[in-house]
Amino acid sequence: MHSVCAEYDNIKPDKSTDNHLIEDSHHYTDSCQFQVKLLSAVMDSVLISGELDKPITFVVDPSVCICVYPFILKPCWEPFEIFSESDSKQQTELSITNNIFVCLSVRRALQLYCIFCEIFCFLDSGLSSDIKGHIFHSVNRIDPSLLKLFSELLHNSTFCLVPRGRRLGSFRFLEALQAACIPVILSNGWELPFSEVIDWRKAAIIGDERLLLQVPSITRSVGHDRILALRQQTQFLWDAYFSSIAKIVLTTLEIIQDRVDSLISRNRLLWNSLPGGLYALPQYSTDAAQFPFYYALLGNSPSQQFTTVIHMVTPLQSQISPVVKLIIAVAKSKFCAQIVVLWNCDKPLPPRNKWPSTSVPLTVIEGQTKTMSSRFFPHDAIITDAVLSLDEDSVLSTNEVDFAFTVWQSFPERIVGYPARSHYWDSSRSRWGYTSKWTNEYSMVLTGAAFYHRYYHYLFTHYIPASLLTMVDRMANCEDILMNFLVSAVTKQPPIKVTQKKQYKETMMTQVSSRWADPDHFAQRQSCMNAFSHWLGFMPLVHSQMRLDPVLFRDQVSILRKKYRDIERL
């Protein structure tokens, strides 16, 4: 970045020297440094943009616009153009050397600039229509590709100065956050938004407006790693708390709620780390270690065991039923702590002797409402962080269960499993579509055979609006899609598919007993996609092409060297 000093040499501008502008250019050398003092009292914000080998553009918005242009003339020189509506004279100051200033009228400056400018940058910054008219009239012969927009410059900038203004720079501050431009705060005593819970030093550089001359050296001293961290934090804060009026209002209400009920208030780690305080419900826990998002930050490891939750909607026929085989296979896993069967069948609960004997505790919970959304209810019987969600007709071996669980331990905040599905945009119908076709990418992993953290049960039950849960219960469909929408909206990441297994359903299940045989089943899932995206206001699902297989999977080596030997035979 160019050096931007704030230093005048106490030389008063000479208005009579505008005819000597070109003559004075021979006083320059390629190594000359151009210095300008930006008085924060007349600024709302200043944008610094440019590399060492590129021109700098300063934007003081909305009342002042300062641009630096590269000129064709050699040796090089770079004028600083200042337009100010607050200045009744509407003058333009040009820093020609360290000790010469030339003041030109706006019209004269535009005429002169457009003769010699190689690139002309204009930013629509609230200037009067008279000034804008002169600018567009003067640059209408310039290549349109050379014109730069304020938003483009903002997004291409690293640091944005946010000095004191008549509105305390609040709007420019939010613009900088949105553009991932690191705010450099120059307003002593300014209370930053939500500073009660947000640690702004992780997203902005807090300067002292009395030490303006130190700003260039401060910004140059920031390392690349910290720049990346600061910019990432600006995007997180913008998306989590400032990207919509609804989020701003909700954040305000949640902060007030934390004040009122301080015993279950969120700590700063929850507010300042992904996914943010709005998704970390304090009614679930105020301990960050209980959430799946903070294991790495806290240096903790996920649980070493899981709870299997099997959702049953058909009666137990015999000891050779698919669900019996599934229970036996899962119970053999060394990581399985217990098995919980959710009995949502209209038939009476079978006696205990009808269930298979297992080496782990087997608990049967009879649903009170027997609705489809109740499969994700946060039952107290689920004691482990990891949950293996299974449909009654799922087919998994013990090796497949063990491998999927070891993968989940590396990605505890995501859904990890076997059945993958995808979404797409149907341009002909202007709506989202759902597909089960086997392609090179996916965006969902169905909860009929998948691992996830138990916190998502609580979030599903208490965060999703009742209207969507009622819709799922009415259709007896789409609860797995809704869970994928929720997890992707929280994590901003795709799920993870393991192995190349395609078929995960038991084929011996009768067509009558399987809800997948319903002819309206697929059409309903198409409707669900659009209803869920409408609720969120965006499509949260993220496509992925990653599939995780065991080490030495399909390699031509001895089967004795492979840990999950049965997977290749399935």
C-alpha positions as CSV (number, residue, x, y, z in Angstrom):
1,M,0.0,0.0,0.0
2,H,1.2,3.5,-0.8
3,S,2.3,5.7,2.1
4,V,-0.4,8.1,3.0
5,C,1.1,10.8,5.2
6,A,-0.7,13.7,6.8
7,E,1.8,16.5,6.3
8,Y,1.6,20.0,4.9
9,D,4.6,22.2,4.5
10,N,2.7,25.3,5.5
11,I,2.6,26.5,1.9
12,K,-0.6,28.3,1.1
13,P,-2.3,27.5,-2.2
14,D,-1.7,29.9,-5.0
15,K,-4.8,30.2,-7.1
16,S,-2.8,31.8,-9.9
17,T,-0.7,28.8,-10.6
18,D,-3.2,26.7,-12.4
19,N,-1.6,27.6,-15.7
20,H,1.7,26.3,-14.5
21,L,0.4,22.9,-13.7
22,I,2.0,21.2,-16.6
23,E,5.2,23.2,-16.4
24,D,5.6,22.3,-12.7
25,S,5.4,18.6,-13.5
26,H,9.0,18.4,-14.4
27,H,9.9,18.9,-10.7
28,Y,8.8,15.3,-10.0
29,T,10.9,12.1,-9.7
30,D,9.6,8.6,-9.7
31,S,10.5,8.3,-6.0
32,C,8.5,11.4,-4.9
33,Q,6.0,10.9,-2.1
34,F,2.7,12.7,-2.3
35,Q,1.2,13.6,1.1
36,V,-2.2,14.7,2.0
37,K,-3.9,15.5,5.3
38,L,-7.4,14.2,5.7
39,L,-9.2,16.1,8.3
40,S,-11.7,13.8,10.0
41,A,-14.0,16.6,10.8
42,V,-15.2,16.8,7.2
43,M,-15.4,13.1,6.5
44,D,-18.0,10.4,6.9
45,S,-15.6,7.7,5.8
46,V,-12.4,7.3,3.8
47,L,-11.6,4.3,1.7
48,I,-8.0,3.4,1.0
49,S,-7.5,1.2,-2.0
50,G,-4.4,0.2,-4.0
51,E,-1.2,-1.6,-4.2
52,L,2.4,-0.4,-4.3
53,D,2.3,-0.4,-8.1
54,K,-1.2,1.0,-8.5
55,P,-2.9,4.3,-7.9
56,I,-4.6,5.0,-4.6
57,T,-8.2,6.0,-4.4
58,F,-9.6,7.8,-1.4
59,V,-13.3,8.0,-1.0
60,V,-14.8,10.4,1.5
61,D,-18.5,9.6,1.3
62,P,-21.1,11.0,0.9
63,S,-20.0,14.6,0.9
64,V,-16.4,14.4,-0.2
65,C,-14.7,12.4,-3.0
66,I,-10.9,12.2,-3.2
67,C,-9.3,10.4,-6.1
68,V,-5.8,9.8,-7.2
69,Y,-5.1,9.3,-10.9
70,P,-2.1,7.9,-12.8
71,F,-1.0,10.3,-15.6
72,I,0.5,9.6,-18.9
73,L,3.0,12.4,-18.4
74,K,6.5,11.3,-17.3
75,P,8.0,11.7,-14.8
76,C,4.9,10.6,-13.0
77,W,2.8,12.7,-10.8
78,E,-0.5,12.0,-9.0
79,P,-3.0,14.8,-8.3
80,F,-5.4,14.6,-5.3
81,E,-8.9,15.6,-6.3
82,I,-11.3,16.9,-3.7
83,F,-15.0,17.6,-4.3
84,S,-16.9,18.9,-1.3
85,E,-20.5,20.0,-1.3
86,S,-19.9,21.6,2.1
87,D,-17.4,23.9,0.5
88,S,-19.4,26.7,-1.1
89,K,-16.6,27.5,-3.5
90,Q,-16.4,23.9,-4.7
91,Q,-12.7,24.0,-5.2
92,T,-10.3,21.3,-6.1
93,E,-6.9,20.9,-4.4
94,L,-4.0,19.2,-6.1
95,S,-1.0,18.0,-4.3
96,I,1.7,18.6,-6.9
97,T,4.8,18.5,-4.8
98,N,5.6,18.5,-1.1
99,N,5.5,22.3,-1.1
100,I,3.2,23.4,-4.0
101,F,-0.6,23.4,-4.1
102,V,-2.8,24.4,-7.0
103,C,-6.5,25.2,-6.4
104,L,-8.7,24.9,-9.4
105,S,-12.4,25.2,-9.9
106,V,-14.3,22.0,-10.5
107,R,-14.9,22.7,-14.2
108,R,-11.3,23.7,-14.8
109,A,-10.1,20.6,-12.9
110,L,-12.2,18.2,-14.9
111,Q,-11.1,19.8,-18.2
112,L,-7.5,19.5,-17.2
113,Y,-7.8,16.0,-15.8
114,C,-9.6,14.5,-18.7
115,I,-6.8,15.8,-21.0
116,F,-4.0,14.0,-19.2
117,C,-5.7,11.2,-17.2
118,E,-5.1,7.7,-18.2
119,I,-7.8,6.4,-15.9
120,F,-10.6,8.5,-14.4
121,C,-12.4,7.2,-11.3
122,F,-15.7,8.7,-10.3
123,L,-17.7,7.6,-7.3
124,D,-21.4,8.6,-6.9
125,S,-21.0,9.9,-3.4
126,G,-23.9,12.3,-2.9
127,L,-22.4,15.1,-5.0
128,S,-24.7,17.7,-6.3
129,S,-26.3,17.2,-9.7
130,D,-24.3,20.2,-11.1
131,I,-21.0,18.5,-10.3
132,K,-22.2,15.2,-11.5
133,G,-23.3,16.8,-14.8
134,H,-19.8,18.3,-15.4
135,I,-18.2,15.0,-14.5
136,F,-20.3,12.9,-16.9
137,H,-20.0,15.5,-19.6
138,S,-16.2,15.5,-19.3
139,V,-15.7,11.8,-19.2
140,N,-18.2,10.7,-21.8
141,R,-15.3,10.0,-24.2
142,I,-13.5,7.8,-21.7
143,D,-13.7,4.0,-22.1
144,P,-16.5,2.8,-19.8
145,S,-14.5,-0.1,-18.7
146,L,-12.1,2.4,-16.9
147,L,-14.9,3.8,-14.8
148,K,-14.9,2.5,-11.2
149,L,-17.9,2.2,-8.9
150,F,-17.8,2.9,-5.2
151,S,-19.1,-0.6,-4.4
152,E,-16.4,-2.2,-6.5
153,L,-13.6,-0.2,-4.9
154,L,-15.0,-0.9,-1.5
155,H,-15.0,-4.7,-2.0
156,N,-11.5,-4.5,-3.4
157,S,-10.1,-2.6,-0.5
158,T,-8.4,-4.0,2.6
159,F,-8.9,-1.1,5.1
160,C,-11.7,1.4,5.4
161,L,-11.3,4.5,7.6
162,V,-14.4,5.3,9.6
163,P,-13.9,8.7,11.2
164,R,-16.3,10.8,13.1
165,G,-19.2,12.1,11.1
166,R,-22.6,13.7,11.6
167,R,-24.1,10.2,12.0
168,L,-21.0,8.8,13.7
169,G,-20.2,6.9,10.5
170,S,-22.7,4.2,11.3
171,F,-23.9,3.6,7.8
172,R,-20.3,3.6,6.3
173,F,-19.3,1.3,9.1
174,L,-21.9,-1.2,8.1
175,E,-20.9,-0.8,4.4
176,A,-17.3,-1.7,5.3
177,L,-18.5,-4.8,7.2
178,Q,-20.6,-6.0,4.3
179,A,-17.7,-5.5,1.9
180,A,-15.2,-7.4,4.1
181,C,-13.2,-4.2,4.3
182,I,-11.5,-3.9,7.7
183,P,-12.9,-0.8,9.5
184,V,-10.3,1.5,11.0
185,I,-12.3,3.3,13.6
186,L,-11.3,7.0,14.1
187,S,-13.9,8.3,16.5
188,N,-12.9,8.5,20.2
189,G,-15.8,7.6,22.5
190,W,-18.0,6.1,19.8
191,E,-20.0,3.2,21.2
192,L,-19.8,0.5,18.5
193,P,-23.0,-1.5,17.7
194,F,-23.7,-4.3,20.2
195,S,-20.3,-3.7,21.9
196,E,-21.8,-5.3,25.0
197,V,-21.4,-8.7,23.5
198,I,-19.3,-8.2,20.3
199,D,-15.5,-8.0,20.6
200,W,-14.9,-5.5,17.9
201,R,-11.1,-5.8,18.2
202,K,-11.4,-9.1,16.4
203,A,-12.9,-7.4,13.4
204,A,-11.7,-3.8,13.3
205,I,-8.7,-1.6,14.1
206,I,-9.5,0.9,16.8
207,G,-7.5,4.0,16.3
208,D,-7.2,7.4,18.0
209,E,-8.5,10.3,16.0
210,R,-5.9,12.5,17.7
211,L,-3.1,10.4,16.2
212,L,-4.2,10.4,12.6
213,L,-0.7,10.4,11.3
214,Q,-0.1,7.0,12.7
215,V,-2.8,5.3,10.7
216,P,-0.7,4.5,7.7
217,S,2.0,2.8,9.8
218,I,-0.6,0.9,11.8
219,T,-2.2,-0.5,8.7
220,R,1.1,-1.4,7.1
221,S,2.1,-3.3,10.3
222,V,-0.8,-5.6,10.1
223,G,0.3,-9.1,9.0
224,H,-1.4,-11.1,6.3
225,D,-2.7,-13.7,8.8
226,R,-4.3,-11.1,10.9
227,I,-5.8,-9.4,7.9
228,L,-7.4,-12.6,6.9
229,A,-8.7,-13.2,10.4
230,L,-10.1,-9.7,10.6
231,R,-11.8,-9.9,7.2
232,Q,-13.3,-13.3,8.1
233,Q,-14.7,-11.8,11.3
234,T,-16.3,-8.9,9.5
235,Q,-18.1,-11.3,7.3
236,F,-19.3,-13.4,10.2
237,L,-20.5,-10.4,12.2
238,W,-22.3,-8.9,9.2
239,D,-24.0,-12.1,8.3
240,A,-24.9,-13.1,11.9
241,Y,-26.1,-9.7,13.2
242,F,-26.3,-6.9,10.7
243,S,-27.4,-8.3,7.3
244,S,-31.1,-7.6,7.7
245,I,-33.4,-5.6,9.9
246,A,-34.8,-8.8,11.3
247,K,-31.4,-9.9,12.5
248,I,-30.6,-6.5,14.0
249,V,-33.9,-6.5,15.9
250,L,-33.5,-10.1,17.0
251,T,-30.0,-9.5,18.2
252,T,-31.2,-6.5,20.2
253,L,-34.0,-8.5,21.8
254,E,-31.6,-11.4,22.6
255,I,-29.1,-9.0,24.3
256,I,-32.0,-7.6,26.4
257,Q,-33.0,-11.1,27.3
258,D,-29.5,-11.9,28.4
259,R,-29.6,-8.8,30.7
260,V,-32.9,-9.8,32.2
261,D,-32.0,-13.4,32.8
262,S,-28.3,-13.2,33.5
263,L,-28.1,-16.7,34.9
264,I,-28.5,-18.2,31.5
265,S,-26.9,-15.5,29.4
266,R,-24.5,-16.3,26.6
267,N,-20.8,-15.6,27.1
268,R,-18.7,-13.7,24.6
269,L,-17.3,-16.8,23.0
270,L,-20.8,-17.7,21.8
271,W,-21.4,-14.2,20.4
272,N,-18.1,-13.9,18.7
273,S,-17.6,-17.3,17.2
274,L,-19.4,-19.2,14.5
275,P,-22.4,-19.7,14.2
276,G,-23.1,-16.8,16.6
277,G,-25.3,-16.0,19.6
278,L,-28.6,-16.3,17.7
279,Y,-28.0,-20.0,17.0
280,A,-26.5,-20.9,20.4
281,L,-29.6,-21.0,22.5
282,P,-28.8,-20.4,26.2
283,Q,-31.8,-22.5,27.3
284,Y,-29.9,-25.5,26.0
285,S,-26.6,-24.6,27.8
286,T,-24.4,-21.6,28.6
287,D,-21.3,-23.8,28.4
288,A,-19.7,-23.6,25.0
289,A,-18.4,-27.2,25.5
290,Q,-21.9,-28.5,25.1
291,F,-22.2,-27.1,21.6
292,P,-20.8,-28.9,18.5
293,F,-19.2,-25.7,17.1
294,Y,-16.5,-25.0,19.7
295,Y,-14.6,-28.2,20.2
296,A,-11.5,-26.9,18.3
297,L,-11.6,-23.5,20.0
298,L,-11.7,-25.1,23.5
299,G,-9.3,-27.9,22.7
300,N,-11.9,-30.5,23.4
301,S,-12.7,-33.8,21.6
302,P,-16.2,-35.0,20.7
303,S,-17.7,-37.8,22.7
304,Q,-16.3,-41.3,22.2
305,Q,-19.8,-42.9,22.1
306,F,-23.1,-42.4,20.4
307,T,-26.8,-43.0,21.0
308,T,-28.7,-44.8,18.3
309,V,-32.2,-43.4,17.7
310,I,-34.4,-45.6,15.5
311,H,-37.7,-44.2,14.3
312,M,-40.4,-46.8,13.9
313,V,-43.8,-46.3,12.2
314,T,-44.7,-49.9,11.4
315,P,-45.3,-52.7,13.9
316,L,-42.7,-55.3,14.8
317,Q,-43.6,-58.3,12.8
318,S,-41.0,-61.0,13.8
319,Q,-37.5,-61.6,14.9
320,I,-36.3,-61.5,11.3
321,S,-37.7,-58.0,10.7
322,P,-35.3,-55.4,9.2
323,V,-35.4,-53.4,12.4
324,V,-34.3,-56.4,14.5
325,K,-31.3,-57.0,12.2
326,L,-30.5,-53.3,12.4
327,I,-30.6,-53.3,16.2
328,I,-28.3,-56.3,16.4
329,A,-25.8,-54.8,13.9
330,V,-25.7,-51.4,15.7
331,A,-25.4,-53.0,19.2
332,K,-22.2,-54.7,18.1
333,S,-20.4,-51.4,17.6
334,K,-17.9,-50.7,20.3
335,F,-18.9,-47.0,20.2
336,C,-22.6,-47.6,20.8
337,A,-23.7,-46.5,24.3
338,Q,-27.4,-47.2,24.0
339,I,-30.3,-47.7,21.6
340,V,-33.4,-45.6,21.7
341,V,-36.5,-46.7,19.7
342,L,-39.1,-44.0,19.0
343,W,-42.4,-45.9,18.7
344,N,-44.6,-43.7,16.5
345,C,-46.7,-46.6,15.3
346,D,-50.5,-46.7,15.7
347,K,-50.3,-50.3,16.9
348,P,-49.8,-51.1,20.6
349,L,-46.2,-51.3,21.9
350,P,-44.9,-54.9,21.7
351,P,-43.8,-56.6,24.9
352,R,-40.2,-56.5,26.0
353,N,-39.5,-60.2,25.0
354,K,-40.3,-59.3,21.4
355,W,-37.3,-57.1,21.2
356,P,-33.8,-58.6,20.5
357,S,-31.3,-59.1,23.3
358,T,-28.4,-56.6,23.1
359,S,-25.2,-55.9,25.0
360,V,-26.2,-52.2,25.3
361,P,-29.3,-50.7,27.0
362,L,-32.4,-50.7,24.7
363,T,-35.0,-48.1,25.5
364,V,-38.4,-47.8,23.8
365,I,-40.1,-44.4,23.9
366,E,-43.7,-44.3,22.9
367,G,-44.5,-41.0,21.2
368,Q,-47.4,-39.0,22.6
369,T,-48.3,-37.2,19.4
370,K,-46.8,-39.7,17.0
371,T,-45.9,-37.0,14.5
372,M,-43.1,-37.0,12.0
373,S,-41.3,-34.0,13.6
374,S,-41.2,-35.8,17.0
375,R,-38.4,-38.0,15.8
376,F,-36.1,-35.0,16.5
377,F,-37.5,-34.2,19.9
378,P,-34.6,-33.7,22.5
379,H,-35.4,-36.7,24.8
380,D,-33.6,-36.8,28.1
381,A,-32.8,-40.5,27.3
382,I,-30.3,-39.3,24.7
383,I,-27.2,-38.9,27.0
384,T,-24.4,-38.7,24.4
385,D,-23.4,-35.8,22.1
386,A,-23.4,-38.0,19.0
387,V,-26.7,-39.3,17.7
388,L,-27.1,-42.0,15.0
389,S,-30.4,-41.4,13.4
390,L,-31.9,-44.4,11.6
391,D,-35.1,-45.3,9.8
392,E,-36.5,-48.7,10.7
393,D,-35.8,-50.1,7.3
394,S,-32.2,-48.9,7.1
395,V,-29.5,-51.4,6.3
396,L,-26.1,-50.8,7.8
397,S,-23.3,-53.2,9.0
398,T,-21.3,-52.7,12.2
399,N,-18.3,-51.6,10.2
400,E,-20.3,-49.0,8.3
401,V,-21.6,-47.6,11.6
402,D,-18.1,-47.5,13.1
403,F,-16.5,-45.8,10.1
404,A,-19.2,-43.1,9.9
405,F,-18.9,-42.4,13.6
406,T,-15.1,-41.9,13.3
407,V,-15.7,-39.5,10.5
408,W,-18.3,-37.6,12.5
409,Q,-15.8,-37.1,15.3
410,S,-13.7,-35.0,12.9
411,F,-16.7,-33.0,11.8
412,P,-19.0,-32.8,14.9
413,E,-21.0,-29.8,13.6
414,R,-22.1,-31.4,10.4
415,I,-24.4,-34.2,9.3
416,V,-22.3,-37.3,8.4
417,G,-24.0,-40.3,6.8
418,Y,-24.8,-42.4,3.8
419,P,-27.9,-41.5,1.7
420,A,-27.1,-38.4,-0.3
421,R,-29.5,-36.1,-2.2
422,S,-29.1,-32.8,-4.0
423,H,-31.0,-29.7,-4.9
424,Y,-31.0,-27.6,-8.1
425,W,-32.6,-24.5,-9.5
426,D,-35.4,-25.2,-12.0
427,S,-35.1,-22.1,-14.3
428,S,-38.1,-23.1,-16.4
429,R,-40.4,-23.1,-13.3
430,S,-38.4,-20.5,-11.3
431,R,-38.3,-22.7,-8.2
432,W,-36.0,-25.1,-6.3
433,G,-36.0,-28.7,-7.2
434,Y,-35.1,-31.9,-5.3
435,T,-33.4,-34.9,-6.9
436,S,-32.2,-38.3,-5.8
437,K,-30.2,-38.9,-8.9
438,W,-26.7,-40.2,-8.4
439,T,-24.4,-37.4,-9.6
440,N,-21.0,-36.1,-8.8
441,E,-22.2,-33.7,-6.1
442,Y,-24.7,-33.6,-3.3
443,S,-26.1,-31.1,-0.8
444,M,-28.1,-33.2,1.7
445,V,-27.5,-36.4,3.7
446,L,-30.8,-37.9,4.8
447,T,-31.2,-38.6,8.5
448,G,-32.4,-42.2,7.7
449,A,-28.7,-43.2,8.3
450,A,-26.7,-40.4,9.6
451,F,-24.7,-39.0,12.6
452,Y,-25.2,-35.5,14.0
453,H,-24.9,-33.7,17.3
454,R,-27.8,-33.9,19.8
455,Y,-28.0,-30.1,20.0
456,Y,-29.7,-30.1,16.6
457,H,-32.6,-31.9,18.2
458,Y,-33.1,-29.0,20.6
459,L,-32.6,-26.4,17.8
460,F,-35.0,-28.3,15.5
461,T,-37.7,-28.3,18.2
462,H,-37.3,-24.8,19.6
463,Y,-35.9,-22.7,16.7
464,I,-38.0,-23.8,13.7
465,P,-41.4,-22.0,13.6
466,A,-44.4,-24.1,14.4
467,S,-45.9,-23.6,11.0
468,L,-43.1,-25.6,9.3
469,L,-43.3,-28.3,11.9
470,T,-47.1,-28.5,11.3
471,M,-46.4,-28.8,7.6
472,V,-44.0,-31.6,8.1
473,D,-46.5,-33.4,10.4
474,R,-49.4,-33.0,8.0
475,M,-47.5,-34.5,5.1
476,A,-45.6,-37.0,7.2
477,N,-42.7,-36.1,5.0
478,C,-39.7,-33.7,4.6
479,E,-38.4,-33.8,8.2
480,D,-35.0,-35.0,7.0
481,I,-34.9,-32.1,4.4
482,L,-35.8,-29.6,7.1
483,M,-33.0,-30.9,9.3
484,N,-30.5,-30.5,6.5
485,F,-31.8,-26.9,5.9
486,L,-31.3,-26.1,9.5
487,V,-27.8,-27.5,9.9
488,S,-26.6,-25.9,6.7
489,A,-28.1,-22.5,7.7
490,V,-26.2,-22.7,11.0
491,T,-22.9,-24.0,9.8
492,K,-22.8,-22.6,6.2
493,Q,-21.2,-25.9,5.2
494,P,-22.4,-29.0,3.4
495,P,-22.9,-32.4,5.0
496,I,-20.5,-35.2,4.5
497,K,-21.2,-38.5,2.7
498,V,-19.2,-41.6,3.5
499,T,-18.4,-44.5,1.1
500,Q,-20.1,-45.1,-2.2
501,K,-23.0,-46.9,-0.7
502,K,-26.2,-46.0,-2.7
503,Q,-28.9,-48.4,-1.3
504,Y,-29.6,-48.0,2.4
505,K,-33.2,-49.3,2.5
506,E,-34.3,-52.8,3.2
507,T,-35.9,-54.2,0.0
508,M,-38.0,-56.7,1.9
509,M,-40.2,-53.9,3.3
510,T,-43.6,-54.1,1.7
511,Q,-44.8,-51.4,-0.6
512,V,-47.7,-50.7,1.7
513,S,-45.5,-50.2,4.8
514,S,-42.9,-47.9,3.2
515,R,-43.8,-44.2,2.9
516,W,-41.4,-43.9,0.0
517,A,-44.0,-45.9,-2.1
518,D,-46.5,-43.0,-1.8
519,P,-46.9,-41.5,-5.3
520,D,-47.1,-38.0,-3.8
521,H,-44.0,-38.5,-1.7
522,F,-41.6,-37.0,-4.3
523,A,-43.9,-34.1,-5.3
524,Q,-44.2,-33.2,-1.6
525,R,-40.5,-33.0,-1.2
526,Q,-40.3,-30.6,-4.1
527,S,-42.8,-28.3,-2.4
528,C,-40.9,-28.6,0.9
529,M,-37.7,-27.3,-0.7
530,N,-39.4,-24.0,-1.7
531,A,-41.3,-23.6,1.6
532,F,-38.2,-24.0,3.6
533,S,-36.1,-21.7,1.5
534,H,-38.9,-19.1,1.7
535,W,-38.8,-19.3,5.5
536,L,-35.1,-18.7,5.6
537,G,-35.1,-16.1,2.9
538,F,-32.3,-17.8,1.1
539,M,-31.1,-21.3,0.0
540,P,-28.8,-22.6,2.7
541,L,-27.8,-25.9,1.1
542,V,-24.2,-26.1,-0.1
543,H,-23.1,-28.5,-2.8
544,S,-20.1,-30.8,-2.1
545,Q,-18.2,-33.3,-4.2
546,M,-16.3,-34.8,-1.3
547,R,-16.8,-38.4,-0.2
548,L,-14.8,-40.0,2.5
549,D,-13.7,-43.7,2.2
550,P,-11.7,-45.8,4.6
551,V,-7.9,-46.0,4.2
552,L,-6.9,-48.6,1.5
553,F,-10.5,-48.7,0.3
554,R,-10.6,-50.7,-3.0
555,D,-6.8,-50.8,-2.9
556,Q,-5.2,-54.0,-4.2
557,V,-3.7,-55.1,-0.9
558,S,-4.4,-57.9,1.5
559,I,-7.8,-57.7,3.2
560,L,-6.0,-58.3,6.5
561,R,-4.4,-54.8,6.2
562,K,-7.8,-53.1,6.1
563,K,-9.6,-52.0,9.2
564,Y,-13.2,-51.9,7.7
565,R,-13.1,-55.1,5.7
566,D,-16.8,-55.6,5.3
567,I,-17.5,-52.2,3.6
568,E,-15.9,-53.3,0.3
569,R,-18.2,-56.3,0.1
570,L,-21.4,-54.4,0.6
